[in-house]
Amino acid sequence: MRVSCKLAREVLDVAAKALRVGITTDEIDQIVHQATIERNAYPSPLNYKGYPKSVCTSVNEVVCHGIPDQTVLQDGDIINIDVSVYFNGYHGDVNETYLIGNVDETGRRLVQTTRECLEKAIHMVKPGALYRDIGNVISKHAHANGFSVIRSYCGHGIGQLFHSPPNIPHYAKNKAVGVMKPGHIFTIEPMINEGNYRDELWPDDWTAVTCDGKRSAQFEHTLLVTETGCDVLTA
C-alpha cells in the first residue's frame, strides 16, 4: 500500500506540472496514463465499471468523475485531478484541485477551504475515533466559510479492492458505522460546493455536477491508522 500510494502521488505531481491554460483534459489523461505505465502500475479507473479513461478530470461545476475529453482549460478555471494506481495487487488513491491562471477570490477561497477541510479531518484520525465524526469536522469548517458539502459521494476503504467498506460520509450527522483501529486504510475526500450541496448526474452515468452550476472543489488522501494516529500514505 505504501508503494502504490507513493506512486499515485508521483503520477499526480507529474500531471500537476503539466497544467496550463490551453491544455485539454484528454492531454492530462495521456500524461497520467503514460506516467502510470512507466512506473509498472495500472491506472485503476481504466475500464473500472466501464469508465473509459485513466484519470478523472473535474472542471469547475463538475463535482467528481469528470471524463477527460477535448475540453480546453481556460484562464480562471479550477480542476480536480483524481489519480488512482494499481501496483502489485494494491490501489493507491489521491486527488487535488488546482487553480488555472487567474482564479477569482471566491474560487481561491473555495479551494483553500476544501484543502483545510481534509486537513482538519486527518487530524482526528486515530484509534478509537468514530468514522461518522469525520463529517462533523468537515461540515463545520465548510459551513463556517459559507460553503456546502456534497452528500452523494464519500470516502472509502481501499487496498486490494479499489473501493470497499467503510463508507465515510463528509457531511454532519451521518449514520456511518465503525470505529477506527490500527491497520485500517481508507480515503477521506471531501467535495465542497460554492452553492447548493445537491448534485446531478450526466447521461454518461459518471459525471456528477452541481445542481446550480456553481463550482465544486475536492482534495483526497489515502490514510493508514497507526497505534498513535495516522500516516498519510499519499502525502
VEXMI-916236 format. One record per residue (C-alpha): residue number from 1; residue in one letter; x, y, z. Coordinates in nm, 3 decimals, m for minus. Example, Ala and Ser with C-alpha at 12.3 -4.5 7.8 and 13.67 -1.06 7.14 Angstrom:
<rs>
resi resn x y z
1 a 1.230 m0.450 0.780
2 s 1.367 m0.106 0.714
</rs>
This chain:
<rs>
resi resn x y z
1 m 0.000 0.000 0.000
2 r 0.281 0.241 0.082
3 v 0.437 0.188 m0.258
4 s 0.112 0.214 m0.455
5 c 0.022 0.534 m0.270
6 k 0.369 0.679 m0.328
7 l 0.334 0.605 m0.700
8 a m0.012 0.765 m0.710
9 r 0.137 1.082 m0.556
10 e 0.420 1.082 m0.811
11 v 0.177 1.049 m1.101
12 l m0.047 1.327 m0.968
13 d 0.255 1.556 m0.933
14 v 0.358 1.483 m1.293
15 a 0.010 1.577 m1.412
16 a 0.005 1.892 m1.198
17 k 0.332 2.017 m1.351
18 a 0.174 1.999 m1.699
19 l m0.127 2.216 m1.611
20 r m0.161 2.541 m1.807
21 v m0.418 2.749 m1.988
22 g m0.494 2.573 m2.319
23 i m0.423 2.211 m2.222
24 t m0.709 1.967 m2.278
25 t m0.828 1.716 m2.022
26 d m0.753 1.443 m2.277
27 e m0.389 1.553 m2.275
28 i m0.391 1.527 m1.895
29 d m0.528 1.174 m1.929
30 q m0.246 1.080 m2.168
31 i 0.014 1.219 m1.927
32 v m0.135 1.028 m1.632
33 h m0.161 0.706 m1.832
34 q 0.200 0.726 m1.952
35 a 0.336 0.817 m1.608
36 t 0.146 0.526 m1.452
37 i 0.267 0.269 m1.706
38 e 0.626 0.397 m1.673
39 r 0.605 0.300 m1.304
40 n 0.493 m0.054 m1.388
41 a 0.149 0.023 m1.247
42 y m0.201 0.024 m1.395
43 p m0.445 0.318 m1.385
44 s m0.721 0.192 m1.154
45 p m1.006 0.389 m1.320
46 l m0.943 0.250 m1.669
47 n m1.227 0.008 m1.751
48 y m1.348 0.019 m1.387
49 k m1.720 m0.050 m1.427
50 g m1.683 0.074 m1.785
51 y m1.502 0.402 m1.707
52 p m1.323 0.486 m2.034
53 k m1.014 0.680 m1.923
54 s m0.714 0.658 m1.688
55 v m0.793 0.959 m1.465
56 c m1.085 1.175 m1.354
57 t m1.064 1.544 m1.451
58 s m1.338 1.755 m1.289
59 v m1.352 2.118 m1.402
60 n m1.542 2.399 m1.226
61 e m1.900 2.277 m1.161
62 v m1.806 1.910 m1.207
63 v m1.808 1.755 m0.860
64 c m1.626 1.432 m0.945
65 h m1.572 1.160 m1.208
66 g m1.532 1.403 m1.497
67 i m1.427 1.208 m1.808
68 p m1.129 1.353 m1.998
69 d m1.218 1.484 m2.344
70 q m1.140 1.779 m2.571
71 t m1.230 2.033 m2.301
72 v m0.970 2.312 m2.306
73 l m0.871 2.462 m1.970
74 q m0.938 2.836 m1.959
75 d m0.785 3.114 m1.751
76 g m0.977 3.120 m1.420
77 d m1.081 2.753 m1.418
78 i m1.035 2.518 m1.127
79 i m0.970 2.149 m1.198
80 n m0.958 1.842 m0.978
81 i m0.730 1.562 m1.090
82 d m0.809 1.228 m0.927
83 v m0.533 0.969 m0.970
84 s m0.557 0.604 m0.866
85 v m0.295 0.342 m0.946
86 y m0.286 m0.036 m0.906
87 f 0.056 m0.178 m0.820
88 n 0.143 m0.534 m0.710
89 g m0.215 m0.603 m0.606
90 y m0.290 m0.278 m0.420
91 h m0.461 0.051 m0.508
92 g m0.342 0.400 m0.411
93 d m0.583 0.694 m0.444
94 v m0.518 1.071 m0.424
95 n m0.662 1.389 m0.570
96 e m0.616 1.765 m0.555
97 t m0.784 2.073 m0.702
98 y m0.564 2.318 m0.892
99 l m0.601 2.681 m0.998
100 i m0.561 2.757 m1.370
101 g m0.431 3.107 m1.434
102 n m0.610 3.390 m1.257
103 v m0.888 3.243 m1.041
104 d m1.124 3.484 m0.866
105 e m1.121 3.533 m0.490
106 t m1.423 3.310 m0.424
107 g m1.272 3.028 m0.628
108 r m0.940 3.052 m0.445
109 r m1.121 3.057 m0.111
110 l m1.330 2.753 m0.210
111 v m1.017 2.554 m0.298
112 q m0.832 2.661 0.017
113 t m1.129 2.582 0.242
114 t m1.163 2.237 0.085
115 r m0.795 2.166 0.147
116 e m0.841 2.275 0.509
117 c m1.147 2.051 0.547
118 l m0.935 1.749 0.456
119 e m0.652 1.858 0.686
120 k m0.888 1.902 0.982
121 a m1.042 1.560 0.916
122 i m0.699 1.394 0.902
123 h m0.608 1.545 1.240
124 m m0.889 1.350 1.408
125 v m0.793 1.010 1.262
126 k m0.665 0.781 1.538
127 p m0.759 0.451 1.706
128 g m1.099 0.475 1.872
129 a m1.228 0.764 1.661
130 l m1.571 0.716 1.503
131 y m1.597 0.720 1.124
132 r m1.921 0.916 1.148
133 d m1.745 1.206 1.324
134 i m1.533 1.291 1.020
135 g m1.835 1.454 0.857
136 n m1.896 1.677 1.157
137 v m1.546 1.824 1.137
138 i m1.565 1.882 0.760
139 s m1.915 2.033 0.764
140 k m1.834 2.272 1.048
141 h m1.540 2.423 0.859
142 a m1.715 2.431 0.520
143 h m2.028 2.596 0.659
144 a m1.825 2.849 0.859
145 n m1.679 2.967 0.529
146 g m2.014 2.984 0.351
147 f m1.983 2.663 0.151
148 s m2.178 2.335 0.140
149 v m2.082 1.966 0.148
150 i m2.169 1.705 m0.116
151 r m2.364 1.411 0.028
152 s m2.382 1.171 m0.267
153 y m2.016 1.062 m0.264
154 c m1.795 0.958 0.025
155 g m1.456 0.833 0.133
156 h m1.399 0.458 0.131
157 g m1.185 0.169 0.237
158 i m0.911 0.080 m0.011
159 g m0.642 m0.185 m0.054
160 q m0.665 m0.495 m0.269
161 l m1.007 m0.361 m0.370
162 f m1.041 m0.015 m0.527
163 h m1.349 0.062 m0.313
164 s m1.453 m0.129 0.000
165 p m1.606 m0.065 0.343
166 p m1.612 0.152 0.540
167 n m1.808 0.426 0.365
168 i m1.708 0.764 0.510
169 p m1.958 1.048 0.452
170 h m1.825 1.402 0.465
171 y m2.144 1.568 0.596
172 a m2.257 1.615 0.955
173 k m2.497 1.389 1.146
174 n m2.440 1.094 0.913
175 k m2.508 0.733 1.010
176 a m2.170 0.581 0.921
177 v m2.082 0.279 1.132
178 g m1.745 0.174 1.265
179 v m1.456 0.268 1.488
180 m m1.103 0.329 1.360
181 k m0.845 0.067 1.454
182 p m0.472 0.034 1.378
183 g m0.425 m0.111 1.030
184 h m0.742 0.038 0.881
185 i m0.676 0.202 0.544
186 f m0.925 0.438 0.383
187 t m0.967 0.765 0.194
188 i m1.110 1.096 0.305
189 e m1.206 1.309 0.004
190 p m1.445 1.597 0.079
191 m m1.624 1.766 m0.211
192 i m1.715 2.122 m0.113
193 n m1.954 2.338 m0.317
194 e m1.969 2.711 m0.372
195 g m2.350 2.696 m0.375
196 n m2.612 2.425 m0.310
197 y m2.494 2.085 m0.184
198 r m2.709 1.888 m0.430
199 d m2.560 1.729 m0.739
200 e m2.688 1.582 m1.065
201 l m2.556 1.300 m1.284
202 w m2.497 1.344 m1.655
203 p m2.631 1.086 m1.906
204 d m2.280 0.932 m1.930
205 d m2.356 0.784 m1.582
206 w m2.025 0.916 m1.445
207 t m2.002 1.293 m1.450
208 a m2.151 1.449 m1.135
209 v m2.218 1.824 m1.147
210 t m2.355 2.079 m0.902
211 c m2.729 2.137 m0.941
212 d m2.684 2.515 m0.968
213 g m2.379 2.527 m1.195
214 k m2.158 2.675 m0.924
215 r m1.810 2.539 m0.863
216 s m1.702 2.241 m0.654
217 a m1.356 2.154 m0.519
218 q m1.212 1.833 m0.373
219 f m0.898 1.702 m0.203
220 e m0.820 1.339 m0.114
221 h m0.561 1.136 0.072
222 t m0.528 0.765 0.149
223 l m0.470 0.715 0.522
224 l m0.338 0.435 0.744
225 v m0.450 0.428 1.107
226 t m0.147 0.370 1.333
227 e m0.121 0.298 1.706
228 t m0.096 0.669 1.784
229 g m0.271 0.847 1.496
230 c m0.237 0.804 1.121
231 d 0.009 0.802 0.831
232 v m0.090 0.996 0.518
233 l 0.021 0.741 0.259
234 t m0.032 0.975 m0.036
235 a 0.146 1.280 0.114
</rs>
